[in-house]
Amino acid sequence: MSAEGYPTPEEFVSEAIRLVEEAEENGITLRIMGALGIFIHSPPEYQNLYLRFGRLEGKVFTDIDFMSLSKFRKNIPKFFTERGYTADMMVIKLH
């Protein structure tokens, strides 16, 4: 699989931060987790190291992992669908 046409690391970072900010504006607490969360919170010299790994056939990130408080559970699916995301029912059932 080629990385051509795949979102850049900067696009992943921008989208993750945008979603956290919009969630906050809607009274929902979201936090970025996983590889992207580590990347965002790392000093620039370590971000460059991460980018040089060249993993996943040129893709740096494959998804954005979020966490939230259980009290927002009912609000989160609507929040994401209103922004054009679709739910993966298998993931929802697992969690």
Secondary structure by P-SEA (a helix, b strand, c coil): ccccccccaaaaaaaaaaaaaaaaaacbbbbbbcaaaaaaaccaaaaaaaaaccccccccccbbbbbbccccccaaaaaaaaaccccaaaaaaac
